[in-house]
Structures are given as structure tokens and as C-alpha cells.
Amino acid sequence: MNKLRYTDIKFQYSDQHFFHNLDFDFGSFALWKIAQPYKAKIRKLLELNFEILLETEIYWSEKNFHSNASRLYKVPILLNGKNEELHSAHAEKIGDTKFTCFIVKDKKPNYTYAQSVSGKIEISNLNIVNVKYQMRDWIEKDTGIKYGVHSTNNIYEFFFQVPLLLGIENFNKILKGEKLKIEKLEKDLEGANGWTNYNELFQILNLANNYLIQRDFENLPKENPEMDIDFLTDNYQRLASTIGAKQKKNQLYKGNILVDKKEVSIDIRFVGDKYYNPNWAKEMLHNKIMQHNIFVPRMDDFFQFAISCKGTKV
């Protein structure tokens, strides 16, 4: 199971139920500043509904607090943006650089399509969602504040958020069902200060996103002489937030990241952006193969892509 990646997760529908191919479901709950007085009550509720695999206090640095908050909530960090632009409502909602994180295992998830707070219709584990709403109702009744608790709504969000929060080693232990004893974790999101190398970058990407590299991938992940990476994905903001991209204000699919303290340009094409036929874009992502621990187009898709793009190097 520790080899499982984001794109290995598959959902099926049978007997009026959705279910995925993992043995268990997992969820993450974050208790922001306003929720701290309710910690014992929340712990008891989680114990009644799930198996708690981890309870820890996470400390983010002041330096990266706002960018951490933006990435966790998939809010763009603007290239050349002023510092005050990072002071988002999400950072105000979190309220402090210290918060409590619970990781739970759900042995009998209840998946269906539901509307999130943001209005998006997405597949959700109602067991996780309903418990979160119950926590929020307690806090709102006493304080008038609605969103004192954050959670992942489905297994895809879990694979996006938890590796960034806890790191790959701890994430893989959790997938194996291990109970972790970590009282305090002083760390920002993975890649908060840039990426040490491309191996580190793609280890996180493989866990957290459905993607492929469109071209010039022959030397990756050892080196990137072009200092440029062209992605294809089905969720461009999730990918941008995963890698900590600074995005162009009027072209959010473009920007840059830091790898080995060097600036690397990125271009994120995604299903539905009209750059490719959406059916073909979906097909390319479905057909992708792994080469040197990165996802690249299958040979036939790569050559079709090369022919369709004048001037593309083959």
C-alpha cells in the first residue's frame, strides 16, 4: 500500500454505493484557533466514529504561515504579489501558526456526490463530512464563527493535503494503518521554501496529483536544462498549490517554482482549458506511463501531441 499514488485510486459504483480500491478510507481534521477549547469534545466524537491514527500539534513558521494557508485551501499565490495579498480570509480563519491535526481511519466509508461549502459538487465521504459539520455547529452556536474546523472531504483531498502537512514518510505509515505518536510537529508544508531537487518535487506530485509532463522530460528528474516544466492535469490549482507555484495574476496556469534555489518556469494545461480537445486530454492522462518516477505521455499520445504542436521538439 505504501506504493499507492493519487492516480491509483479508482472509484466504482455498485448496489447504489460508491467505493474506492483502498482497504480503508482516511480523513484529516484541523482544529483552528477558535476550535482549541473544544479539543477534548472533538476527540471523543472522533473516537466514537473512527479510529484515530494521529493527534498532533502542528507549528507553522511565521514566514510561511500565509503561503501555507493559501496552498492548503488551494488559493493562488500571485507572482510578484505584495505580502499583504497573502493575508487571505483563510489565514484569518486559521488564526494562529499552531493548530491541532487529527488523522482518522474509516473502516466503513459512505461515499456519494455532495455539494461542498464552496458550491462544488464532488464525491464525498459523508461520515467525515457530517462529523465536521457537527463540530462546526458546536463552535458556531457558542461563538458565531462557522469554520473553526477544517477536514478533507474525500480520499483525493487526503492524498493532496496530508503528504504536504506531515511529509511522505509519515503519510506512508498512515496508509499502512500505523498509529503515530507525534506530540509536536514543527514544519511548514512540503516545499514551502522551494524544493531541494526534482526527486523531492515529483515524490510529492505522484502522491498528490493526477498529472503528466508534456515535453522535455528525457532528463528529468536528474536535471532540467530547459528550466521549464509543462504539465497536463485535471485540476490546475491543486497542482499549483501542491508545488507551491507563484502564479501570474491574469494567467494562473503559468508561473514559477524554486528547485535547488533556481527559478523554474511552469505551464499548467488542464482538462477543459480549450488548449487540447477535452476528451483527448482526459485520454492522455488515463494513458500516461511512469518513466524514471515521473508521469509522461504514452508514446502514441506523445507523437500525436508533437504533430499537433508546430515547432515542438520530438
JOGI-V186550 format. One line per field, one symbol per residue. ss: DSSP state (H for helix, E for strand, C for the rest). psi: psi as a letter, one per 30 degrees, with the letter a starting at -180 (. if undefined). burial: I if it has 9 or more other ideal C-beta (glycine too) atoms within 8 Angstrom, else O. A space follows every 50 residues. Layout:
BEGIN
ss: ???
psi: ???
burial: ???
END
This chain:
BEGIN
ss: CCCCCHHHCCEEEECCEEEECCCCEEEEEEECHHHHHHHHHHHHHHHHHC EEEEEEEEECCCCCHHHHHHHHCCCCEECCCCHHHHCCHHHHHHCCCEEE EEEEEECCCCEEEEECCCCCEEEEEHHHHHHHHHHHHHHHHHHCCCCCEE ECCCHHHHHHHHHHHHCHHHHHHHHCCCCCCCCEEECCCCCCCCECCHHH HHHHHHHHCCEEECCCCCCCCCCCCCCEEEEEECCHHHHHHHHCCEEECC EEEEEEEEECCEEEEEEEEECCCCCCCHHHHHHHHHHCEEECCEEECCHH HHHHHHHHCCCCCC
psi: fffkleffkkklkkhgkkllglellllkkkjaeffefgeeeeeeeeeffl kkfkklkkjlleegeeeeeeeeghkkjkkgllefffileeeeeeflfklk kkklkjfiliklklkleffkklkkjfeeeeeeeeeeeeeeeefgkehfkk lkflfeeefeeeeeefleeeeeeefggkkkjjekjjklkkgeglkelfee efeeeeefljllkelhgefkgeliffhkkjlklgjeeeeeeeghkkkkeg ifflallkkhgkkkkkkjklkgggelkeeeeeeeeefllkjhglklklee eeeeeeefjkfkk.
burial: OOOOOIOOIOIOOOOOIIOIOIOIIIIIIIIIOIIIOIIOOIIOIIOOII OIIIOIIIIIIOOIIIIIIIIIOOIOIIIOIOOOOIOIOIIOOIOOOOII IIIIIIOOIOIIOIOIOOOOOIIIIIIIIOIIOIIIOIIIOOOOOOIIIO IIIIIIIIIIIIIIIIOIOIIIIIIOOOOIOOOOIOOIIIIIOIIOIIOI IIIIIIIIIOIIIIIIIOOIIOOIOOOIIIIIIOIIIIIIIIIIIIIIOO OIIIIIIIIOOOOIIIIIIIIOIOOIOOOIIIIIIOIIOOOOIIIIIIOO IIIIIIOOOOOOOO
END
